[in-house]
């Protein structure tokens, strides 16, 4: 009997993890807490309490969805002016690779990845939060156009950070 109870607790825990993953994916795909509340038969507040990390995911997805073109333009300006940007080649390689992945996901009528239906949003998030952030944290400029490009990239990262913040002071 104790083994069965332990097994039941494990199944409940695994189901909770799977449900949270599904809720997170739903938010990345554009659902709101109100949508989750409708599906679960609970309130938005219950969803927020059960999955507290969804608020940040929602803010990320909302901001990214409203700024796809601006993000990509900032990346293109950096790449067009890379001769005036002094940074490790790995940083620019990362930026190029992330932009190529985002271009494929957003420019084509790409069918979603069954393993990760929110792949395009994760790719765009990594483009800003990893590649652009890494660039702005380490780059030095050697000309006005390079400075303009890095300033624009830093603006995108700063706007992203402001938008995904929850309004509470740290």
Secondary structure, DSSP 8 states (H G I E B T S, - for coil): -HHHHHHHHHHHHHHHHHHHHHHHHHHHTT--HHHHHHHHTS-HHHHHHH-TTHHHHHHHHHHHHH-HHHHHHHHHHHHHTGGGEE--HHHHHHHHHHHHHHHHHHHS-----SS-TTHHHHHHHHIIIIIIHHHHHH-EESSHHHHHHHHHHHHHHHHHHHHHS-S---
